[in-house]
Amino acid sequence: MKNVDGRLILSGAFAVLAAAMLACGGPLALGGPTPTYEPIPVSTEAIGSLKDKFDSLGAASGEVTVSITESELTSFIDEQLAAPPDTAFSDPQVYLRDGKIRLYGTVTTENFTANALIIMNASIVDNRMQVAIESADFGPAPVPQDLLNSLTTTINDKLLSLFSGLPTGVGIKSIAVADGSLTLTAVVK
């Protein structure tokens, strides 16, 4: 056997990787980023608190400020991801720091399981919050564009479902993300 520019070694490494995948009988665990912050507990109380905040907008008028905590948003996203249809994303941890929404979790496909970090920016489009993915890190695996598109859609759908119950005439005026909270200023007509 001749080593030509490392190709023989590389093909041997792929053979070992393929054999390991077959031996495991399931998706390959790829590792990936993990939160550097304290874990955020998921609770039904946090979900209730968040829903109460949005329900109170129905009785308000004028300019109203609502602050959403990391616990409330993590719990809400966890509840949304648990509802059908199944998604590839689970075990969310949402951190609201330095103007960014950092969503850690586990992505599972038929081929791999990886820890993921999705960094998002929140903006206002037509008086509603919209989230755009700035970057996604799945560890050593490149993020396939179709998976990234699917996650973008899923995240926007799940986050924006929070706003679906807002009364007619409520519009988002501003959004700030810092120090563990997402603060929305809404105008209630």
N, C-alpha and C positions, 0 to 999 in steps of 0.2 A: 504494500500500500504506500502510495506516495502522497505526501502532504503538499497540495498545490494551493498556495496563498491562503492556507487555513480552511479551505473548503471541506476537506475531509473531517477535520475537527468539528466544524460547524454542522455538517450533516450528521455526525455522530451525536452531537448535542441535541439536535432535533429528534433523532431516533429515540434517545433516552427520554426526552420530554413526551413524545407520543406514547411510549411504553408506559410512562407514569400515569398519563391521562387514562389509558385503557385499564390499568391496574386499579385506579381509584374508582372507576365505574360512574363517575359523575363529573360535574364541572370542575375545572382546574381552579384552585384558589391562587389568586395572583397577588394578594396583599394590597398595598396601596396606602394612601394617606389616612391618618387617623387624627382626630381632634387633639389640639394642644390645650384646649380649655376643659374645664370640669364637665362631666356628663350632665345632660339636662334630663330630669325625670319627666316621664309622660304621665299625665293624670287627667281624669275626667273633670276634676275641679277646674283645671286650667282651660279646658275646652269650654266649659260652662261660663267661665269668666269672660272669655273672648266673645262668645255668642251674646252674652248680656251687654257687652260694650257696643256691639253692632245693633242689637235690638233697641238700645236706648236712643239711637239716632232717629228713630221714628217719632219720638216725643220731643226732639230738640228742634231748634230753629236758629238760623244764623250760622255763624262760624263755630265749629266744634272741633276739639282736638281729642284724638284717641291714641293712646300709647299701647302697643302690643308688645308683650314680653317674649323672650326666647322660649320660656316654658309654654306659654300659650300657643305660639306658632309651631313649636316642635310637636306639641300634643295634637294640635289641629291637623298638621300634615300627616302625622302618624295615623290618625283616625281616617283621613281621606285615602291614604295609601292602602289601608286595610279593606276598604270598600271595593266591591267588584267594579270594573274588571280588574283582574290581577295586573300589577305592574312589575317591571323588572327592578324597581327601587324599593328598599325596605330599611328599617331601623334608622329613621332620620334623626339628625341632630342639627338644629338651626341656630346659628350664631349670628347676632346682629352687631357688627363692629365696623368702625371706620368707614361708614358709608356703603358697606357691602353686606349682602346676605350670603352667608357661607353655609351651604347645606352639605353635611357629611352623611354618608349612608352606605349601604351595601347594594351593589348592582349584581344581579344574577341573571345569566343567560344560559342557554343549553350548553355552552362551551366553557364558560368561566364564571367565577365569583370574584368580585374585587371590591375593596374599599374605595369609595369615591369621594371626591370633594368637588362640588359645583359652586362656583362663585358667580353671583348674580347682582345685577344692578336693577333697582326699581325706578320706574319713571311714571309719568302721567300721560295717558293717551285718551283723548275724549273724556276727560274728567274721571277716568278710571285708572287704577294701578295696573301697570304692565311690568313683567319681569323679563329681562334679557340675560342670557347666559354669557358671561364674560370669558370664563374658562372652565374646563372640566379636566380633572386629573383622576385617572383610574389606575394609577401606579404604572407598572411597566407596559400595560396594554394601551395602544392608541385607541382613542375613542372613535368608533365608526360613526360616520356622519349620520346614518339613518338612526342609530341609537341616540345620538345627541339631539337630533330633530324630535324624536319620540319623547325624550326626557324634557325638552323645552316645552312641548305641547302639554305633557302630563303636569309639569310643575305649574305652568300658567293656569291650566284648568283647575288644579287642586287649590292653588292660592286664590284664584279669582272666584271660586265657589263661595268663599267667605263673603264676598261682596254681593252675591246674587240676591240676598234677602233685603238689601237696602231699599228703603222707600224711594219712590219716584221723586226726582228732584234733588237727590243727594249727589254731589259731585266732589271729587277729591281735588283739593287746591294745592297741597304740598305734601311731600314725603321726606322724612329725615331718618337715616339709619345710623345709630351710634349708641355706644355704652349699654348694649344689651336690650335695646328697644327699637321698634319701628314706630315712628310717630307720624300719624296722618292728620292733616287738617282738612276737614270736610266742610262744605257749605251746604246747609240744609235749607231748601226753599219752601 
